[in-house]
Amino acid sequence: MKTTIQKNSKSIIVLIVIAAFLFVAARGMSGKDVVITILRGFSVGSVTFLVAAGFSLIFGLLDVLNLAQGTSYMIGAYVGWTVYVRPDTFVDVLTPLLLILAGFSLSALWKRLASFVHLETKPKKIVAWLLIVVGLVLLGLLLARYPISSWDLNNYAESPISYSYMADQGLRIIPPEATFTEISPELAILGIFATSSLAAFGIALLNREDNQQNNADWRKYVAPAILFIFGILVALFNTQITNWMFTLSTNWLFLIAVAASILSGIGLGALMETTLIRPLYSRPIYQLMLTLGLGTIGVQIVQAVWGRPEFVWPKPELFTGTGGACPATNLTDLIENQCSTIMLLGGRVRVYDEIFIPIVGIIVLILVWTLLKRSRIGMIIRAGVQDRQMVEALGINVRRVFTLVFALGVGLAAFGGALAAPSAGLTSTMGEKLLLSALIALAIGGLTSFPGAALGSLLVGLIQQFMIKYGQIGIPLPFTDTVFKPSPALVPASTVLLMVIILLILPNGLLGKKE
Amino acid sequence: MTTNSNFLTRNRGILIFLAVMLIAPFLVGLMEGSSPATILNNAGSFSRFLEGLAIEIFIWAIFALSFDLLFGITGLLSFGHAMFFAVAAYLTGIALKTLQLPFWQVVLLVLLAAVLQALLFSLVLPRVKGITFTLVSLGFASVFHIIVMSSDMINLTGADVGLQGVPVPAFLNPTNERFRFYVIALVLLVATYIFYRRFVASPTGRVCVAIRENEGRAKMLGYNTTTFKIIAMIISSITASIAGMLHALYQPIISPSVADLGFTVTALLIVLIGGVGSLNGAIVGAFALRLVDFVLRRFVGGSASIITGAIYVVFVLFVPYGIIGTLRLRKLNTKAGWKEVLARITGKP
């Protein structure tokens, strides 16, 4: 026991100093300010934690510094917003997406078919690339003609900002449905499936024949079949599903939106790992540059699709009640009236921003923690973080675990985005800002340590919020009468300074592994 | 590489580049029908525009060179490199506009600031290594970016609009004395390149390469690696500051975007396209990137940066050694290929 304390004496001293600093800071405010500031700190910390946790899992196991994590966060927010505010767009996009996935996920069949093709290496390569290019070009042509009801960035009345505003006012008008005009629906649907299959077949041809023992397992065809059938069903009942989603209560819609953004994050992560990151495991610095580039491209794409201006994601009904007994003073009032604010120790606290987000953050912390500690896959991940080669030597398919962890990490970030957007709004710079906070949190807590990510995020959130609060009330400087008011723009600078100081004392962070 | 070759043969490539770039404005001028005298008087229209584009490329190339010295030669990946550039640019602007110092004092001030920044970075150098250094440097740079963007110093920096209306000394004014500015930027680029080549070939530079390859081994050989890293850092910082100063003099607005991570990524992109660790790659990369970017913006418009990003990803995945690196790898093959072609033409084996 004594040795652990001695080993970590520096970390403990730093923690005590920070705690004392926060305590002094809290003493300088009134009671209700302290409550609000701490709750907001937890809120910001929770969102940062969701991004940082994914980052730390990925870095710990894969040694990949995923700088696209901020962009994943932003994409999660934008996807969630689309599902929540424009369910019709979401339903329209679903069909082609599912069909493309079905085409590509039939890889077992394509590999089997590819093994029947006997060609010299060079012609085979040419044929394969030809198939890929032809497939993708045709797919692109079909998609360009596929009708998707959407917003119009050049027309203010139909821009995302206006739709957000209308949804916020409870005006849920179903926009006119986009119809097939240029191509027949059958051609579009089957064509998308066929062209993506063509491209997938080309990719299967490119792979070397390492699938001699590839026996035809029927289970491999279940997933593509389900995707295909779902795609067709969505296309057939497009209008009904859209109308049904418009009649849903916003609470349910919110849940669907969050689920969709998590799924999109997971899908994006799996896609990134298998196609782009995997070839670069032998060149770590290039992975870093790749994720950086992907992050920038993601921002550009978001700007092209959703536009540059900022807009809001209206909160679900559960958190917007204002009537009668609001702001609520006790729990029953809160639940009965679905108040947007609650009185807590004399301070007026927003339920979604300052109560709901921290609770979700803590739930995710506990869930991921149990996943890591109690499940088999978690055991493999922890073992992999400690010694990857040993795990490989024990005959565990590390590749699959890598993909899984990457998908999980990006999914967590997307979840964070969907959770934060209703309180913070959506801009194309939101990812960048959060990535910086998450990096600082991780550097403070320790890059590969999961509890470190939680602790670092909490510290970053608390310090940021205390600085913002002191920016409002001002810090009386000692020995002078002047009051220093840090502007909100300077707030991130304080956490960066904290990071630099902590890294100078503890190069591995508070809870990081000692070398 | 032969050691007893003289200055001219050693730097043949860059000197040819210098000569070509010096003649180029006059050639372009002749093509659009204006005599060399009009070029010297800064009256040509298209050549003037091309000179402007080239000045931007030279500034980027100097900046990318300084990044290559840190990243490609010494192996220090810094995400705060834009800070050197931005501090110099803002300092030049503020010193000329608000403090109204004479030009030579401004230059001294900028160089002093460059050394000071390098020393600031070297405070953390012995403590943090690898990825942590990247994060710390990113931290420093973002503090500077935040300060520049904040409204607290709006009178000095212009916050998010940028610093405008810098009174440029008359002899360097890029509007009236475009050709002179062009030549100065070109000569600075060539001088920096030659100095860098010399530095990398020197014993000090060799140790820097050794640090990149294997720091532990360099330490075992008795070198104090931190000292060498600091030397590389100071040289790199000064070079980046020169680029920043030129930027401040050339551009009408110093936008705060030169301080953010995106600008460091531009340098990274240039170095990557040209070839990491091959100094001339920085120049090639700057030309390639700026021209591709220019053409894309002309013909594609708003989505040009998506394509630039895609090019970046393709380079990372498929051309990891960049243009120069790949050419060097293929050099022997290319020579053999040329010989074969010649043999076919002449009919001799």
Interface residues (C-beta under 8 A of the other chain):
Chain A: L65 L276 P279 L280 R283 I285 Y286 L288 M289 L290 L292 G293 L294 T296 I297 Q300 I301 A304 E432 L436 L439 I440 A443 L447 S487 A489 L490 P492 A493 V496 L497 M499 V500 L503 L504 P507 N508
Chain B: L77 L123 V124 R127 V128 K129 I131 T132 L135 V136 L138 G139 F140 S142 V143 I146 I147 M149 S150 S151 D152 L261 G262 V265 L268 L269 L272 G302 S303 S305 I306 G309 A310 Y312 V313 V316 L317 P320
